Amino acid sequence: MLGGQANTGWVKPTGSMVQPDGSGNGFGWGQISHLLGWVFYVGGLDVEEVTAITHRSERSGADLTDAALMRCVGGASISLSGGCEWPGNEHGEEATGKHFDIRIFGAHGVLSYGGDDKDPSSGRLELRRHDGAPSRVVEGFLMENTAQEGDGPESLQNFVAACRGLEHRNGADQEVGLQAVRVLDALYRSAASGKTEKAL
């Protein structure tokens, strides 16, 4: 999808997305935004600056793979890599999922979350502590629901419930959204300039 030119909404940058080198839309805005939302929701981090590279499709110009190192307020750092080169087709006759592998290293241990978003039994959430305490594990992997049937993804159902004044869960509030937008903007600016860029 990102390698072809037909799906212009996913591959062609517009407005403030456009960088001096012509880059600005693709895997970062299209998919890394979801991953960043999870990391910021769980970690509560505030990114100060980003150093990034992207690899772009020769046909569409969209970034297909991205890598970034981020410095956060308080000294924490985030190392990120992602790409749309995972074999298979989410929208093919035999749909394949996206693979996630997230690890947050902290003073007291490591939080891991990963799996295939098409297969809830493929992964788990695990907290391993440095003090030798038993690991805490929650089996199952729930990240994105892209099923076409039913009432739509849980994010949309919660949005509709919020609009109707019903009970809902906001998994990506304004702070999470702002952090993701700030980081992706800095990621694309850094990839275009070849320099570390401030998250504005």
C-alpha positions in Angstrom: 0.0 0.0 0.0 2.7 2.5 0.9 4.9 1.4 -1.9 2.3 2.2 -4.6 1.2 5.6 -5.8 -2.5 5.0 -6.0 -3.4 5.5 -2.3 -2.4 9.2 -2.2 -3.9 9.8 1.2 -1.4 7.5 2.7 1.7 8.2 0.6 1.6 11.9 -0.4 2.4 14.6 2.2 0.2 17.6 2.3 0.1 20.9 4.1 2.5 21.1 7.1 3.5 17.5 6.6 5.7 18.4 3.5 9.4 18.6 4.3 12.1 20.3 2.2 13.2 17.0 0.7 9.6 16.1 -0.3 9.1 13.6 2.5 6.4 13.7 5.1 3.7 11.0 4.9 3.8 7.2 5.0 4.5 4.6 7.7 5.2 7.2 10.4 1.9 9.0 10.3 0.0 5.9 9.2 1.2 3.3 11.7 3.9 4.5 14.1 1.4 7.0 15.5 -0.5 4.0 17.0 2.7 2.6 18.6 3.7 5.9 20.0 0.2 6.4 21.5 0.6 3.2 23.5 4.1 4.1 24.7 3.1 7.6 25.8 -0.1 6.4 27.4 1.8 3.8 29.5 5.1 5.6 30.0 3.9 9.2 30.5 7.0 10.5 28.7 7.6 14.0 27.3 10.0 14.0 24.3 12.4 16.9 23.9 14.3 16.0 20.7 14.4 13.3 18.0 17.2 12.0 15.7 15.7 9.9 12.9 16.2 8.3 9.5 13.6 7.0 7.1 13.8 4.8 4.0 11.4 5.9 1.3 9.7 4.0 -1.6 11.2 4.9 -5.0 7.7 4.7 -6.5 5.5 6.5 -4.0 8.0 8.6 -2.0 6.4 7.4 1.3 8.6 6.2 4.1 8.5 2.4 4.4 10.8 2.1 7.4 11.7 4.5 10.1 14.2 4.6 13.0 14.5 7.2 15.7 16.3 7.9 19.0 14.4 10.3 21.3 15.6 12.2 24.4 12.9 12.8 27.0 12.5 15.3 29.8 14.2 13.8 32.9 16.8 11.8 31.0 14.7 8.9 29.7 15.2 7.8 26.1 13.2 6.0 23.5 14.6 3.8 20.7 12.1 3.2 18.0 12.2 1.2 14.7 9.3 0.2 12.5 8.4 -0.7 9.0 5.8 -2.0 6.7 8.0 -4.8 5.3 6.4 -7.5 7.5 5.4 -10.3 5.1 1.7 -10.7 4.2 -1.2 -8.5 3.5 -3.7 -7.3 6.2 -6.3 -6.8 3.5 -5.6 -10.0 1.5 -7.7 -13.1 1.2 -5.8 -14.6 4.2 -5.2 -11.5 6.2 -2.0 -11.2 8.2 -1.5 -9.0 11.2 1.1 -6.5 12.3 3.9 -7.5 14.6 4.6 -5.4 17.7 7.5 -5.8 20.2 7.6 -3.1 22.8 10.0 -3.0 25.8 10.1 -0.3 28.5 13.2 -0.4 30.6 13.0 1.3 34.0 14.7 1.6 37.3 12.8 -1.4 38.8 12.5 -3.7 35.8 11.3 -4.2 32.3 7.7 -4.0 30.9 7.3 -6.1 27.6 4.2 -6.1 25.4 4.1 -7.8 22.0 2.3 -10.0 19.5 0.4 -10.1 16.3 -2.6 -7.8 16.3 -4.7 -10.3 14.3 -4.1 -13.1 16.9 -5.0 -12.1 20.5 -3.4 -15.4 21.7 0.0 -14.5 20.1 1.4 -12.4 22.8 1.3 -11.0 26.4 2.1 -8.2 28.7 4.9 -9.0 31.2 6.6 -7.1 34.0 10.0 -8.5 35.0 11.6 -6.9 38.1 15.3 -6.4 38.9 14.8 -7.5 42.5 14.0 -11.1 41.6 10.3 -10.9 42.4 8.1 -13.2 40.3 7.2 -11.8 36.9 3.7 -10.5 36.5 2.1 -11.7 33.2 -1.2 -11.0 31.5 -1.7 -13.4 28.6 -3.1 -12.2 25.3 -2.3 -9.4 22.9 -4.9 -6.7 22.1 -3.5 -3.7 20.1 -5.5 -2.8 17.0 -8.8 -4.2 15.9 -9.1 -3.8 12.1 -11.9 -6.3 11.6 -14.3 -5.1 8.9 -17.3 -6.9 10.4 -19.2 -6.0 13.6 -19.6 -2.6 15.1 -16.1 -1.4 14.3 -12.9 -1.0 16.3 -13.1 -0.4 20.1 -11.6 3.0 19.6 -14.5 4.1 17.4 -17.0 2.6 19.7 -15.5 4.5 22.6 -15.5 7.7 20.6 -19.2 7.3 19.7 -20.0 6.6 23.4 -18.2 9.7 24.5 -20.1 11.8 21.9 -23.3 10.4 23.3 -22.3 11.1 26.9 -22.1 7.4 27.7 -19.5 5.5 29.7 -16.3 5.2 27.7 -12.6 4.7 28.0 -10.2 7.2 26.4 -7.0 5.4 25.5 -5.5 8.3 23.7 -6.4 11.6 25.3 -5.2 15.1 24.2 -1.8 14.7 25.9 -1.1 11.3 24.2 -2.2 12.7 20.9 -0.1 15.8 21.3 3.0 13.8 22.1 2.6 11.5 19.1 2.1 14.5 16.7 5.1 16.4 18.2 7.3 13.3 17.8 6.2 12.4 14.3 6.7 16.0 13.2 10.2 16.0 14.7 10.9 12.6 13.2 10.2 13.7 9.6 12.1 17.0 10.1 15.1 15.1 11.4 15.0 12.6 8.6 14.9 15.5 6.1 17.6 17.6 7.7 19.9 14.8 8.8 20.1 16.5 12.2 18.6 16.2 15.7 15.4 18.2 15.8 13.5 19.6 18.8 10.0 18.3 19.4 8.0 21.5 19.2 
